[in-house]
């Protein structure tokens, strides 16, 4: 009786259906494991890429701050005074310009005191001499 029971159990356990199910479970488990490893590799690649982009952003921000500091120093009154020392002189009457408002909204007329010629200057389109 023991032998017959063992034969029946072996027929049930090693039936083609059970073997096929076992192989399918092993394949699915293997594929799932491989997908987990692939996801971890992709996460690592993405993290490395993000870190390199963050490093570039830090460099750009540092350069931007340095440029702002240089610009701020260049616009200090003491630096501007040194830059224009001896280069500026008072204007002469021939260099003075007077602005007169005209009838159009965006146009202004200016005249040089030296030649009393009038010019109409629009915002984008200068007009010819009158």
Residue pairs with C-beta under 8 A, 6 or more apart in sequence:
12 18
73 79
74 80
93 113
93 114
94 112
94 113
94 114
96 112
96 113
97 110
97 111
97 112
97 113
98 110
98 111
98 113
99 108
99 109
99 110
100 108
100 109
100 110
100 111
100 118
101 108
101 109
102 108
102 109
102 120
104 122
106 122
106 123
107 120
107 121
107 122
107 123
107 127
108 120
108 121
109 118
109 119
109 120
109 121
110 118
110 119
110 121
111 117
111 118
111 119
117 129
117 130
118 129
118 130
119 126
119 127
119 129
119 130
120 126
120 127
120 130
121 127
